[in-house]
Amino acid sequence: MEIAKKKTTDNIPDLVMEMGKAGLHFGRKRSFVHPKMRDFIGGLRGNIFLIDLFKTEEKLSEAIAFIKKSVAEGKKILFVGTKIPAREPIRDIAESCDCPFITERWIGGFFTNFDGVLERIKRLKELEDMKTKGGLEKYSKKERVEIEKELERLEKKFGGLKKMESIPDIIFVIDPNKERYCVAESKKKGLPVVAVGNLDTDPRDIDYLIPANDNVESSIRFILEKVKEAILKNKK
């Protein structure tokens, strides 16, 4: 495992070694590296720049400290990860921590039309309640099919937001490039953004950037497990 050429395995902390095993250090080709991320380069393997995991450890600690403080104050976190390797880890941590999440397409105008989002969530709950209590029986077969389709669409889009009653205080995203619209809307709203991003990330729009491989589930899950631990230990 080549974490950083200037380091030797004798002085690598256990956490950094664990990060390496989970694949957090795999970065991007030279042509994809953002100029503002060059300080996080820790080595080169073939034509792939590696992420300096000592910097990752430092930035992860900063993000965790912020999350601990925020959660202890009762603030709410929205988790967003719509790329395929992020969906299951995001869903797992959010459900474990009782937090809202989005794993499908980002909902455009999420903050500017938040009342509309709440209306859709309300409709989803109504349909679920109707189905659970046998309320669909009074409809014709054709009407039941249409209601089932509507329920399926709403569940896919708003299913992770059913417990959300107000605008979240913090946004946590996997891959700010993939979630650029989410990041842009969050910054316009003045919400702090915590993100896991690779070397192609523009860090200027991220309040707490954790430089790491955002393309594989093992890397994403490793970081989210640390976040989960921080939330569960500090949540009111």
N, C-alpha and C positions, 0 to 999 in steps of 0.2 A: 504494500500500500504506500503510494507516494503522496504524502500529505503536503509537505513543503520541503523543497530541496535543502533549505538552510537548517532544518531541524533533524535531529536523530531520534530514533525510537527510545533512547534512554531517558529523554526528558519530555516525552509526550504524555500528558495527563490521561487518565483512564477515559474521561468523557470524550476527549478528542479522538482517542482510539476507537471508541464506540461509534462516533460519528463517521469515521472512515469506513468501518465495517458496514454501516448502513448506506454508504455511498453518497454522503452529503458533499463530498469534495469534487465531484465531477462537474466541470464548468462548461465552457463554450469554446468554439473555434475562435481564432483571432479576429476574424471579420465580424463576429457577432458580439464581441465584448464592448460594453458601453464604456466610453472614456472615463466616466465618473466612478467606475467599479475597478479600476486598475489597482487600487490599493488593497483589494481583496484577493489578488492573484497570489497563489502560493507555490506555483510550480508549473511544469509542462509535461504532458505525457502524449507523445506523438504530436498531433496537431491540436490537442485539446488543452486549454488552460485549466489548471486545477485551482480550486478555491482554498484559501488559507484557512484551515479549520481552527486555528488559534484566534483568528479574527471572528470566525463564526461563533466560537464559544463566548467571546466577549460580547458580541451583539445579541446573542441569545440571552445572556444573563441580563442585559439591559432591558430587553423586551419582557422577560419574565418578571423582573422587578416592577416594571410599569403595570403589567397585568395583575400582579399580586395586590398592588396598592389600589388599583381601580376596582377590582372585584371586592376587596375589603370595604370599599366605600359604597358598594351596592350598585356599581355601574354594570351595564349590560353589553355583551359582546355579540356581534353578528359575524358568523363565520361564512366565508365565501370561497368556494373552490369548484369550478365547473369543468376543469379539464379532467379527463377520465382517471388518471392516477390519484387525483385529489378527492374524488367524490366520496368514496367509501370512508377514508380516514376522517374527512370533514364531518360526515354524517355521524360517525362513531363518537367523536369527541363532543360534538354538539349535543347529541342525545344523552351522553354520559353526564354532561355538565348542565343539562337543562337549558341550553342556549339555542337561539334561532339560527337557521343556516339556509344557504342557497347552494345547491349542487347542480342545478340545471342552468339555463341561460339567465344572465343578470336581467332583472326587471327594470327596463328603462323608465326613468322618472320616478324611481323608488322613493326618493326623498321629496321631490317637488310635488308628487301626487300621492303622498303617503296615506291620505284619507281614502283614496281609491283602492290602495293596497289593502287597507283594513276592511273595506267593504268586500273585497274578493275573499279575504280570509273568513269573514263572517258567513259569506255564502257557502264556502267550503264546509264549515262547521255545521251549518243548517242541513246541507245535503247528507253529510255523514250521519247526523242525528236522525234524519228522516229514514235513511236506509237501515240503520241499526234498529229502530223501533217499528219497522215494517210499514213506514209511511208511504212507500212506493206502490203498495198494493192497490191503492185507489186510482192509480193512473193506468192508461192503456199500455199495451205492450210496446207500441211505438214510442210513447212518451217516456216509458221507463228506460228504453234504449238511449234516448237523447239525454235523459238525466244522468245515466251512468257515464256517458261520454263526457258530459260537463264535469262530473265529479272526478273523472280520470284526469282531465286537463287541469283542473284546479289543484288536485293533489300533486301533480307533477311540478307545477309552477310555484305553489304556495304551501305545500305540505310541511316544509321545514320551518314555517313562520307561524304556525297555529298558536303558539304560546306568546307571540309578540304582541304587545299592546301599545307600545310607543316606539319612537325612533331610537335605535340603539345608540350607546355612547361611544363605542369603539368598533372599528371594522378590522377584521383579521382576514387577510386574503392569501391564497396560494397563487403565485405567479402574477405580479402586477401588470405584466404585459397582456396576459390573457384577460385579466379583470380591469383593463384600463378605464372602462366606462364607470365601473364601480368606484375606482380610486378617484376619478375626476369628480363624480357626484359627491363623494365623501368629503373631498377637500373644499368644494364649493359650500358644503354645509358646515364646514369647520370641524369635522370629526377626525380624531386621530386615527391613523392607519398603521397597523402592524402587518408586516408582509414577509413571506418567505420568497426570496427572489434569487435567480441565478445571475451570472455575470453580464447578462444582456439587459439588466434592469436599470432604469433611470432612478437613482435613489432620492432625487430631489423632492419627489412628491410623497415620500414615505417617511413617516415619523420614526418608526422603529423597524429597520430593515434587518432581516436575518439572512445573510448571504449563504445560500445552500442550493443544492440540486433540487429543482422544483419539478422534475420530470419523472421521478420514480416514486412509487408508493412507499418503499422502505425509508427513504429520506424524509418524505413528508410526514409519515406516521411517527418517526423518531422525534421530530420536533413537536408534533401535536401531543405526544404523550407527555412531554415536559410541560407543555401549556396546560394540559388537562390536570396534571398533578398540582400545578400552581393554583388553578381555579378551585379545585375541590378542597384544598387546604385553607383557602382564604375566603371562600364564598360565605356570605351571611346566610 
